[in-house]
Amino acid sequence: MKILMALLLVVSWVFGAVDLNTASKQELMGIKGIGETKAQAILDYRSKQPFKSVDELANVKGFGKKNVEKLKDKLSVSEAKMETKKQEKDGI
C-alpha cells in the first residue's frame, strides 16, 4: 500500500495538480495533508455538487482556509460536466 501511495504522489507531482472533481480517493490521499477521512469528505462533498474552485474546499468538513492555502498549488478544479439526469430532464 505504501508503494502505491508513493507512486500516486510521484504521478501527481509529474502531471501537476490533482483535480478535485475527478480524483480518486487514493489520488487525494497521495497529497500530503489529506488522509483517508479528508479524502472521503471531498468525495462526499463533490457527490452533491462539483467544485467550482479550489477555495471551495474550505466548505468541506476538516478543511479550513489555512489548510486550503497550503494545498492550493497541489489541487485544481476542472469544469464540471453536466449530469446525464439533468440532461434528460432538460430534454437534451
DSSP file with accessible surface (Angstrom, degrees, kcal/mol):
  #  RESIDUE AA STRUCTURE BP1 BP2  ACC     N-H-->O    O-->H-N    N-H-->O    O-->H-N    TCO  KAPPA ALPHA  PHI   PSI    X-CA   Y-CA   Z-CA
    1    1 A M     >        0   0  146      0, 0.0     4,-2.3     0, 0.0     5,-0.2   0.000 360.0 360.0 360.0 -39.8    0.0    0.0    0.0
    2    2 A K  H  >  +     0   0  187      1,-0.2     4,-2.3     2,-0.2     5,-0.2   0.873 360.0  52.7 -63.2 -35.9    2.9    2.4    0.8
    3    3 A I  H  > S+     0   0  144      2,-0.2     4,-2.6     1,-0.2    -1,-0.2   0.918 108.9  49.5 -65.2 -42.4    4.3    1.8   -2.6
    4    4 A L  H  > S+     0   0   78      2,-0.2     4,-2.6     1,-0.2    -2,-0.2   0.924 111.1  49.2 -61.5 -44.5    1.0    2.6   -4.3
    5    5 A M  H  X S+     0   0   42     -4,-2.3     4,-2.1     2,-0.2    -1,-0.2   0.915 111.7  48.8 -62.6 -42.3    0.7    5.8   -2.3
    6    6 A A  H  X S+     0   0   53     -4,-2.3     4,-2.4     2,-0.2    -2,-0.2   0.917 111.0  50.8 -64.4 -40.3    4.3    6.8   -3.2
    7    7 A L  H  X S+     0   0  101     -4,-2.6     4,-2.7     1,-0.2    -2,-0.2   0.919 109.7  49.6 -63.5 -43.9    3.6    6.1   -6.8
    8    8 A L  H  X S+     0   0   33     -4,-2.6     4,-2.5     1,-0.2    -1,-0.2   0.890 110.0  51.7 -62.8 -38.3    0.4    8.2   -6.8
    9    9 A L  H  X S+     0   0   85     -4,-2.1     4,-2.0     2,-0.2    -2,-0.2   0.933 111.2  46.7 -64.3 -43.9    2.3   11.1   -5.2
   10   10 A V  H  X S+     0   0   82     -4,-2.4     4,-2.7     2,-0.2     5,-0.2   0.928 112.3  50.6 -64.2 -44.7    5.0   10.9   -7.8
   11   11 A V  H  X S+     0   0   60     -4,-2.7     4,-2.7     1,-0.2    -2,-0.2   0.927 110.7  48.6 -60.9 -43.8    2.5   10.8  -10.6
   12   12 A S  H  X S+     0   0   24     -4,-2.5     4,-0.8     1,-0.2    -1,-0.2   0.879 112.0  49.9 -66.7 -32.7    0.6   13.8   -9.3
   13   13 A W  H  < S+     0   0  208     -4,-2.0     3,-0.3    -5,-0.2    -2,-0.2   0.930 113.7  45.4 -68.8 -42.3    3.9   15.7   -9.0
   14   14 A V  H  < S+     0   0   86     -4,-2.7    -2,-0.2     1,-0.2    -1,-0.2   0.916 120.6  37.8 -67.9 -42.3    4.9   14.8  -12.6
   15   15 A F  H  < S-     0   0  168     -4,-2.7     2,-0.2     1,-0.3    -1,-0.2   0.434 111.1-121.9 -94.2  -0.2    1.5   15.6  -14.1
   16   16 A G     <  +     0   0   40     -4,-0.8    -1,-0.3    -3,-0.3    60,-0.1  -0.623  61.5   9.5 100.3-154.4    0.6   18.6  -12.0
   17   17 A A        -     0   0   44     -2,-0.2     2,-0.4    58,-0.1    58,-0.3  -0.234  69.0-116.6 -70.0 150.0   -2.2   19.4   -9.7
   18   18 A V  E     -a   75   0A  13     56,-2.9    58,-2.4     9,-0.1     2,-0.5  -0.726  30.1-124.3 -86.4 130.7   -4.8   16.8   -8.6
   19   19 A D  E >>  -a   76   0A  25     -2,-0.4     4,-2.5    56,-0.2     3,-1.0  -0.656   9.9-152.9 -82.4 120.9   -8.3   17.7   -9.8
   20   20 A L  T 34 S+     0   0    0     56,-2.9    -1,-0.2    -2,-0.5    57,-0.1   0.762  94.6  52.2 -63.2 -25.2  -10.9   17.8   -7.0
   21   21 A N  T 34 S+     0   0   25     55,-0.3    -1,-0.2     1,-0.1    56,-0.1   0.626 123.8  22.6 -88.5 -12.9  -13.7   16.9   -9.4
   22   22 A T  T <4 S+     0   0   95     -3,-1.0    -2,-0.2     2,-0.1    -1,-0.1   0.561  89.2 115.4-129.0 -12.3  -12.1   13.8  -10.9
   23   23 A A     <  -     0   0    1     -4,-2.5     2,-0.1     1,-0.1    -5,-0.0  -0.280  58.7-127.8 -67.6 144.6   -9.5   12.4   -8.4
   24   24 A S     >  -     0   0   43      1,-0.1     4,-2.4    19,-0.0     5,-0.2  -0.355  29.9-102.6 -79.7 169.0  -10.0    9.1   -6.8
   25   25 A K  H  > S+     0   0   44      1,-0.2     4,-2.4     2,-0.2     5,-0.2   0.913 124.2  51.0 -58.9 -42.0   -9.8    8.6   -3.1
   26   26 A Q  H  > S+     0   0   78      1,-0.2     4,-1.0     2,-0.2    -1,-0.2   0.889 108.3  51.2 -65.7 -39.9   -6.3    7.2   -3.5
   27   27 A E  H  4 S+     0   0   80      2,-0.2     3,-0.5     1,-0.2    -1,-0.2   0.921 111.5  47.8 -63.1 -42.8   -5.1   10.1   -5.6
   28   28 A L  H >< S+     0   0    0     -4,-2.4     3,-1.7     1,-0.2    -2,-0.2   0.912 108.6  54.2 -63.9 -40.4   -6.4   12.6   -3.0
   29   29 A M  H 3< S+     0   0   36     -4,-2.4    -1,-0.2     1,-0.3    -2,-0.2   0.705  94.6  70.8 -68.2 -18.1   -4.7   10.6   -0.2
   30   30 A G  T 3< S+     0   0    6     -4,-1.0     2,-0.5    -3,-0.5    -1,-0.3   0.578  81.3  90.0 -73.5  -8.2   -1.4   10.9   -2.2
   31   31 A I  S X  S-     0   0    5     -3,-1.7     3,-2.3    -4,-0.2     2,-0.1  -0.787  90.6-112.1 -93.0 128.5   -1.3   14.6   -1.3
   32   32 A K  T 3  S+     0   0  180     -2,-0.5     3,-0.1     1,-0.3    -2,-0.1  -0.370 105.4  29.4 -59.3 127.3    0.5   15.5    1.9
   33   33 A G  T 3  S+     0   0   51     -4,-0.1     2,-0.6     1,-0.1    -1,-0.3   0.308  99.7  94.9 103.0  -8.1   -2.2   16.7    4.4
   34   34 A I    <   +     0   0    6     -3,-2.3    -3,-0.2    -5,-0.2    -1,-0.1  -0.941  50.5 173.4-119.9 109.7   -5.0   14.6    3.0
   35   35 A G     >  -     0   0   39     -2,-0.6     4,-2.6    -3,-0.1     5,-0.2  -0.261  51.6 -77.3 -98.2-168.2   -5.7   11.3    4.7
   36   36 A E  H  > S+     0   0  120      1,-0.2     4,-2.4     2,-0.2     5,-0.2   0.905 127.8  49.2 -61.2 -43.7   -8.4    8.8    4.3
   37   37 A T  H  > S+     0   0  123      1,-0.2     4,-2.1     2,-0.2    -1,-0.2   0.931 114.5  43.7 -65.3 -45.8  -11.0   10.8    6.3
   38   38 A K  H  > S+     0   0   55      2,-0.2     4,-2.1     1,-0.2    -1,-0.2   0.890 112.2  53.5 -67.9 -38.7  -10.4   14.1    4.4
   39   39 A A  H  X S+     0   0    0     -4,-2.6     4,-2.2     1,-0.2    -2,-0.2   0.928 110.0  47.8 -61.1 -42.4  -10.3   12.3    1.0
   40   40 A Q  H  X S+     0   0   67     -4,-2.4     4,-2.8    -5,-0.2    -1,-0.2   0.892 108.3  54.9 -65.6 -37.9  -13.7   10.7    1.8
   41   41 A A  H  X S+     0   0   20     -4,-2.1     4,-2.4     2,-0.2    -1,-0.2   0.899 107.7  50.2 -62.4 -37.9  -15.1   14.1    2.9
   42   42 A I  H  X S+     0   0    0     -4,-2.1     4,-2.7     2,-0.2     5,-0.2   0.939 111.4  47.9 -64.3 -45.9  -14.0   15.5   -0.5
   43   43 A L  H  X S+     0   0   32     -4,-2.2     4,-1.4     1,-0.2    -2,-0.2   0.910 112.2  49.6 -62.5 -40.9  -15.7   12.7   -2.4
   44   44 A D  H  X S+     0   0   75     -4,-2.8     4,-0.7     2,-0.2    -1,-0.2   0.916 112.0  48.5 -64.0 -42.6  -18.9   13.1   -0.3
   45   45 A Y  H >X S+     0   0   38     -4,-2.4     4,-1.6     1,-0.2     3,-1.2   0.945 112.2  47.2 -63.0 -48.4  -19.0   16.9   -0.9
   46   46 A R  H 3< S+     0   0   57     -4,-2.7    -1,-0.2     1,-0.3    -2,-0.2   0.721 100.0  67.4 -72.4 -17.3  -18.5   16.6   -4.7
   47   47 A S  H 3< S+     0   0   91     -4,-1.4    -1,-0.3    -5,-0.2    -2,-0.2   0.785 108.0  40.7 -69.3 -23.5  -21.1   13.9   -5.0
   48   48 A K  H << S-     0   0  171     -3,-1.2    -2,-0.2    -4,-0.7    -1,-0.2   0.798 138.0  -8.1 -89.9 -35.1  -23.6   16.6   -4.0
   49   49 A Q  S  < S-     0   0   78     -4,-1.6    -1,-0.4     0, 0.0     3,-0.1  -0.940  74.1-111.7-161.5 139.1  -22.1   19.3   -6.2
   50   50 A P        -     0   0   47      0, 0.0     2,-0.2     0, 0.0   -29,-0.1  -0.371  41.7 -99.4 -71.1 154.9  -18.9   19.7   -8.2
   51   51 A F        -     0   0    2      1,-0.1    29,-0.2    -2,-0.0     3,-0.1  -0.536  28.1-170.3 -72.3 138.1  -16.2   22.0   -7.0
   52   52 A K  S    S+     0   0  166      1,-0.4     2,-0.3    -2,-0.2    -1,-0.1   0.654  74.0   2.4 -99.1 -24.5  -16.2   25.4   -8.8
   53   53 A S  S >  S-     0   0   49      1,-0.1     3,-1.0    23,-0.1    -1,-0.4  -0.980  70.5-112.3-155.1 160.6  -12.8   26.5   -7.3
   54   54 A V  G >  S+     0   0   19     -2,-0.3     3,-2.2     1,-0.2     4,-0.3   0.862 113.9  66.8 -63.8 -33.0  -10.1   25.1   -5.1
   55   55 A D  G >  S+     0   0   80      1,-0.3     3,-1.7     2,-0.2    -1,-0.2   0.788  85.5  71.2 -59.1 -26.2  -11.1   27.7   -2.5
   56   56 A E  G X  S+     0   0   23     -3,-1.0     3,-2.3     1,-0.3    -1,-0.3   0.699  75.6  82.5 -65.6 -16.1  -14.5   25.9   -2.1
   57   57 A L  G X  S+     0   0    0     -3,-2.2     3,-2.1     1,-0.3    -1,-0.3   0.801  75.3  72.6 -58.7 -25.3  -12.5   23.1   -0.3
   58   58 A A  G <  S+     0   0   29     -3,-1.7    -1,-0.3     1,-0.3    -2,-0.2   0.713  88.5  62.1 -62.8 -18.8  -12.8   25.3    2.8
   59   59 A N  G <  S+     0   0  110     -3,-2.3     2,-0.4    -4,-0.1    -1,-0.3   0.546  85.0  95.4 -81.8  -9.3  -16.5   24.3    2.8
   60   60 A V  S X  S-     0   0    5     -3,-2.1     3,-2.1    -4,-0.2   -18,-0.1  -0.697  90.1-102.1 -88.1 134.9  -15.6   20.6    3.3
   61   61 A K  T 3  S+     0   0  189     -2,-0.4     3,-0.1     1,-0.3   -20,-0.1  -0.288 108.4  27.7 -55.7 130.2  -15.5   19.2    6.8
   62   62 A G  T 3  S+     0   0   46      1,-0.2     2,-0.4    -4,-0.1    -1,-0.3   0.301 102.5  95.8 100.7  -9.2  -11.9   19.0    8.1
   63   63 A F    <   -     0   0   14     -3,-2.1    -1,-0.2    -6,-0.2     2,-0.2  -0.949  47.0-178.5-117.5 137.5  -10.6   21.8    5.9
   64   64 A G     >  -     0   0   28     -2,-0.4     4,-2.4    -3,-0.1     5,-0.2  -0.693  46.9 -93.1-119.3 177.7  -10.1   25.4    6.9
   65   65 A K  H  > S+     0   0  174     -2,-0.2     4,-2.3     1,-0.2     5,-0.1   0.875 125.5  52.9 -61.8 -36.3   -8.8   28.4    4.9
   66   66 A K  H  > S+     0   0  171      2,-0.2     4,-1.8     1,-0.2    -1,-0.2   0.911 109.3  49.2 -66.3 -41.2   -5.2   27.8    6.2
   67   67 A N  H  > S+     0   0   56      1,-0.2     4,-1.7     2,-0.2    -2,-0.2   0.918 110.5  51.0 -60.2 -44.7   -5.4   24.2    5.0
   68   68 A V  H  X S+     0   0    3     -4,-2.4     4,-1.7     1,-0.2    -2,-0.2   0.913 107.5  52.6 -62.3 -42.5   -6.7   25.2    1.6
   69   69 A E  H  < S+     0   0  118     -4,-2.3     4,-0.4     1,-0.2    -1,-0.2   0.898 110.0  48.8 -60.1 -40.3   -3.9   27.8    1.2
   70   70 A K  H  < S+     0   0  150     -4,-1.8    -1,-0.2     1,-0.2     3,-0.2   0.823 119.2  38.5 -67.5 -32.8   -1.3   25.1    1.9
   71   71 A L  H >X S+     0   0   10     -4,-1.7     3,-2.2     1,-0.2     4,-0.7   0.582  87.4  98.1 -93.8 -12.2   -2.8   22.7   -0.6
   72   72 A K  G >< S+     0   0   74     -4,-1.7     3,-0.9     1,-0.3    -1,-0.2   0.814  81.5  50.9 -52.3 -40.9   -3.8   25.2   -3.3
   73   73 A D  G 34 S+     0   0  127     -4,-0.4    -1,-0.3     1,-0.2    -2,-0.1   0.639 110.3  51.2 -75.7 -10.5   -0.8   24.6   -5.5
   74   74 A K  G <4 S+     0   0   84     -3,-2.2   -56,-2.9   -57,-0.1     2,-0.3   0.490 106.6  62.6 -99.9  -6.9   -1.3   20.8   -5.4
   75   75 A L  E <<  +a   18   0A   9     -3,-0.9     2,-0.3    -4,-0.7   -56,-0.2  -0.856  54.0 176.8-122.7 155.4   -5.0   20.9   -6.4
   76   76 A S  E     -a   19   0A  42    -58,-2.4   -56,-2.9    -2,-0.3     2,-0.4  -0.909  20.5-135.5-144.1 172.5   -7.1   22.1   -9.4
   77   77 A V        -     0   0   39     -2,-0.3     2,-0.2   -58,-0.2   -23,-0.1  -0.980  14.7-155.9-137.0 120.4  -10.7   22.1  -10.5
   78   78 A S        -     0   0   43     -2,-0.4     2,-0.2     1,-0.1     3,-0.0  -0.527  41.7 -81.8 -87.0 163.4  -11.8   21.1  -13.9
   79   79 A E        -     0   0  180     -2,-0.2     2,-0.1     1,-0.1    -1,-0.1  -0.453  53.4-114.8 -65.1 129.8  -15.0   22.4  -15.4
   80   80 A A        -     0   0   43     -2,-0.2     2,-0.3   -29,-0.2    -1,-0.1  -0.447  26.7-127.8 -69.3 138.2  -17.9   20.2  -14.1
   81   81 A K        -     0   0  192     -2,-0.1     2,-0.1     1,-0.1    -1,-0.1  -0.619  27.8-102.0 -86.8 146.9  -19.7   18.1  -16.7
   82   82 A M        -     0   0   99     -2,-0.3     2,-0.1     1,-0.1    -1,-0.1  -0.431  41.4-115.5 -68.1 133.7  -23.4   18.2  -17.0
   83   83 A E     >  -     0   0  119     -2,-0.1     4,-2.2     1,-0.1     5,-0.2  -0.423  13.5-125.8 -71.9 147.1  -25.0   15.2  -15.3
   84   84 A T  H  > S+     0   0   90      1,-0.2     4,-2.7     2,-0.2     5,-0.2   0.912 109.9  54.3 -59.8 -41.5  -27.0   12.8  -17.5
   85   85 A K  H  > S+     0   0  164      1,-0.2     4,-2.5     2,-0.2    -1,-0.2   0.901 108.6  48.7 -61.8 -41.5  -30.1   13.1  -15.4
   86   86 A K  H  > S+     0   0  106      2,-0.2     4,-2.4     1,-0.2    -1,-0.2   0.914 111.0  51.0 -65.3 -39.5  -30.1   16.9  -15.7
   87   87 A Q  H  <>S+     0   0   67     -4,-2.2     5,-3.1     1,-0.2     4,-0.5   0.927 111.9  46.6 -62.4 -44.2  -29.7   16.5  -19.5
   88   88 A E  H ><5S+     0   0  139     -4,-2.7     3,-0.9     3,-0.2    -1,-0.2   0.910 112.0  51.1 -64.9 -41.0  -32.6   14.1  -19.7
   89   89 A K  H 3<5S+     0   0  180     -4,-2.5    -2,-0.2     1,-0.3    -1,-0.2   0.902 112.3  46.1 -62.3 -40.0  -34.7   16.3  -17.5
   90   90 A D  T 3<5S-     0   0   82     -4,-2.4    -1,-0.3    -5,-0.2    -2,-0.2   0.487 116.2-115.6 -83.1  -2.4  -33.9   19.3  -19.7
   91   91 A G  T < 5       0   0   67     -3,-0.9    -3,-0.2    -4,-0.5    -2,-0.1   0.757 360.0 360.0  75.9  26.3  -34.6   17.2  -22.9
   92   92 A I      <       0   0  133     -5,-3.1    -1,-0.2    -6,-0.2    -2,-0.1  -0.653 360.0 360.0 -90.2 360.0  -31.1   17.5  -24.1
